[in-house]
Amino acid sequence: MKTYAIVGTGALGGFYGAKLQRAGLDVHFLLNSDYQHVKQSGLVIESIDGDFTLPSVNAYDRACRMPACDVIVICLKTTHNRLLPDILPNLVKSDSVILVLQNGLGTEAAIAKILPDRAIVGGLCFICSNKVAPGRIHHLDYGEIKLGAYADGYQATPITQMMAEIATDFRNAGVAISLCADLLLVRWQKLVWNIPYNGLSVVLNATTDRLMADPHTSVLVAQLMHEVKLAASACDRDISEEFIEQMLAYTLKMKPYRTSMKIDYDSGRPLEIAAMFGTPLQFAHDRGVELPLVGMLYQQLQFLNAAALPAKNYLPGDEIY
């Protein structure tokens, strides 16, 4: 039986880690602000798939106190990735796998520099989930994960036995999961959704349903999606028109949702601008492609992020593991 380390017990890590533990797996949770609460009271999951409580979990406030595990699941916000060089060496064994459940581009390549001899798998989470209180996760909709192995330069690579084994653990925990041979493609596919909805939700102070209901913003969402398609094409990855239509339809059916970036902004936390906007823009620019709408959204988010943090008294040490 594999052991799992959850690095970042928030909306994703808390939900998926709790599901894995409920299925009987040995799971260890790294927390920060709600460490004492979770250590004493466990985790509460409110989910469309059924509510459940874990009264007792393996909770830690420092990575150095955790055991080395078979699978290290990174669920930190990318704004905290500067901590990974200190966190990860405490958790890995010689054959550990790093599973990156983060938005944006570039994290796997950065982790490969920290741990060049470990297998790295990227995971794209298609889920509506929020941490609503200490140790309490509200899962609103969806939940599927797509997994792809990382290879240098994001080359397409075959599905590995370890990926299949991890997928089996998640499926046994009730999580829908699919495996792919092209991690870069699925990362661009996720950005088709993340770039317009996360960015516009902050700039326009709107939930997903409002963005889709207004004829002006719904057109802007589609235009942004097509710019992401152009960027993916510059990386020799094809995103079909059918996929874009699917993402638009998917969001129309979604329950009204405040995106993760909007929640971070409203809470005065740093926004995941670099991974979700800056790196994709750089990928495209390096291949001779400019994305004017995405670039404008990136600049607007930078302005709002810089203006909001001092006003909300955010301290650089907040929410640090």
N, C-alpha and C positions, 0 to 999 in steps of 0.2 A: 504494500500500500504506500503510495507516494505521500510525502509531507509537503505542505504548501505554506509559504510565507506571504502574507498580504502586506505590501508596503503602501500604506495609505488606506485607512479604513473609513472611507467616505461613501458617497452615493454608489460608486461602482464596487470598490473593495469590500465595503460592508455587506452589500447585497450578494455578490458572487461568493465571497468567502463564507458568509453564513450559510448559503445553499450547499457549499461543499462540506462544511462541518455537519450540517444536518443529514447529509448523505453518508456520514460515517468516516469521512477523511480527517486526517490529523492536520489542523489548520492553526497557524500562528499569526496574530494580528499586531501590526505596528500602528500605534496611535499617538496622538499628541494632546490636543486640548481636552478631549473627553476620555482620556486614559483611565482616570480614577473611576469615572462613572461606569465605563464598560467593564473594568476589572471587577467592580462590585456587583453590577446589575446585568451584565451581558448585553446582547444585541436584540433589538426588536425590529422585525421586518414587517411592514405593512405593504401587501402586494396584491395586485389583481389576480395573481396565481394562488393566493391564499396567505393569510397572515400567519406568522410563527415567531416564537421567541426562543433565543438561546440563553438560558439563565447564566451559563458559565462558558467563558471562552478563554483561550490562551492569549492574554493581552500583555503588551509590552510598550514601554515608553522610550526605549532605546534599542537600536538594532544590535548593539553589542551584547545585550542580554538574551537575544533570541538564539534558538538552535539553527545550525545550518540545515537547509531544506532541499528537497529534490526540485521543486518548482518555486521560483521567486516571482510573484505577480506584482508588477509595478502599477499602482493605481494612483500615485501622486499626481497632482497637477504639474504640468510641465514647467511651471514657474518655480518649482522646487527641485528641478533636476540637478541643480548645482550640488545637492546633498548626496547624490547617488555614489560618487567616489568614496564617500565615508560610510555609507550604508551597506552597499552591496558586498564588499569583501567579508563582512561579518556573517553573511547569510549563505554563501555558496560553498558547495562541495566540489570535488573534481569533476563530477558529471552533472552538476545542476543545470537546469534550463531557466533562462530568463524570459518571462512572458510579459510583454509590454502592452498594457491596456490603457493607452493614452491617445489623445487626439493629435492631429497634425502630422508633420514629416520630420525625420531626422533623428529621433530618439534612439532607434536601434543602432544607427551608425555611431552615435556618441557612446553608447554602452559598450559597443564592440571595442572601443579604445580603452575603456576601463577594464574590461574582462575579455581580452582577445581570444581566449581559448575556451569560452563557454558558448553553448548553443543559445541563440536568441530567436524568439518567436514574437511576431507582432500580432496583436489582437485588436480588431475593430468592433466596438460595442454599439449595437443599434438598440438603444434602450432609453426610456424616459425614467429617470430615477433621481431622487434628491435626498440629501441628509437634512431632516427637518428639525432634529433636536439631538442632544448628545446620545449616541448609541441607538438612534432611531432612524431607519431608512424607509422612505416612501417610494415604492416602485409603482409607477403609474401605467406604463405600457411597454410592450415589446420586450426585448431582452437577448436577442440573438447575438452571438459572437462569430466573427470570421477570423480564422487563424491562417497565418502564412509565415514560413521560415525566412529569416533574414540571411542574405548572402551579401558579400562585399559589393557595394555599388547598387544595391537593391536588384540584383539579377534574379530572374525567375529561378526557382529551385524546387526540386521534387518534394512532395509531402513525406515527412519522416515518420518513423515508427513512434518516436517520442511524441510528436504532434498528435498522432492517432490515439495514443494512450491518454494524453491530457484531455483530448476531446471526449473520450469514453468517460473519464471522471466527471466532466462537466455535464454530459448527457445524463449520467446516472444521478446527478444532482438536480435534474430538471431544467437544465439550461440548453436551449437550442444552439447548436454549434456546427459550423461548416469549415472545411479545410480547402485551402487554395494553394496553387503553386506560384502565385505572383503577388507578393506582398505589396509592391509598389502600386500595382493596379488597384487593389482594394483600398489602399490609403488614399489614392486620388478619388476613388468612388465615395469614400466617407467625406472627403473635403467638398464634394458636390453639395452635400447637405450642410456641413458644418460652417463653411465660409459664409454663405448668405444668411442663414438663420441665426447663428451666433453673433455675427457682426451687426446685422440690421436690428436684432433684438436690443442691443445696447444703444446703438446710434439713434434709433427711433423709439426707444422705450416701449417695446411691443412684444407680446407673446406670439407664438407661431400662428395661432388661429387669426389674430388680427392682421398679421403680415399677409396671410393667404386670402383674407376676406376683402382687402382693399385692392381695387384693380391696378393702382399705380405700383404698390409694393409687390404685388404678385408678379407683375411683369419684371420688376427689378430683380426679384429672386431668380427668375428664369434666366435673365441676362447674366447674372453672376455665375449661375451654374454653367452656362455655356462658356464663360471665360475659364472656369476650372477645366472643362472639357478640352479647351484649347491648350492649356498648360500640360495636361496629361498627354495629349497628342505629341507635344514637343519632347516628351520623355518616352515616346514610342509606346504609349499605352492608349488604347482606344476605349472611350466611354460613349456608348450608343445614345442616340436620341431617346430610345425606348427606356433606357435607364433613368434619364432625366425626367421623363414623364412619370416613371414609377416613383421617383423621389417626391415629385410634386403631389401625386395622388396619395402617397404614404402620409404626407404631412397634412393634407386635407382631412384624412380620416383620423389623425392623431388627436387625442384629447388636448385641450389648450395647455400649452407647455411654455414655461419660462426656462430658457436655455441655461446651460451651465455657465456660460460667459455672462449672461444677464444676472444670474444669482451672485456670481463673484463680484460683478460691478456694484450691485445693490448692497453687498456686504462690505464693500471697501477693500476687497482683496485684489491683488494684481491679476491682470487678464492674460490669458494664454495667447498673446498676440504673436509672439515670435514663431512658435511651433505651428500655429494654425494659419498665419498669414505671411509672416516674414520669410520663413523657409520655402513655402510653395512659390512665393514671388521670386525668390532667388533661383530656385530650380528652373523656373520659366525664363528668367532673364539670362541665365547662363547658356540657355539654348536659343537665344535670340528672339524670345517672345515676351511682349509686354502685356500686362493685364490692367488696363486703366481703371476699371470699376473696382476690382479687388484692391488695387493700389490706393485708390481714394478712400476706400473703407478702412484700409490699414492705417492710413494717416489720421483719419478721424478717430479711430480707436486709440491710437497713440496719444492724441490730444486729450481725449476724455479720461484715459487711464492716468495720465500725469496730473490732470486737474483734480481727479476724484480722490486719489490716495492721501494727499496731505489734508484735504478737507475732512476725511473720515478717520484721521489719526491712525492710519495704518502704520505699523512698525515693521521694519524688515524682518524682525525675529518672530513675528506672529506665525502660528501654525507651522513651525519648524520642528522636524522630528529629531 
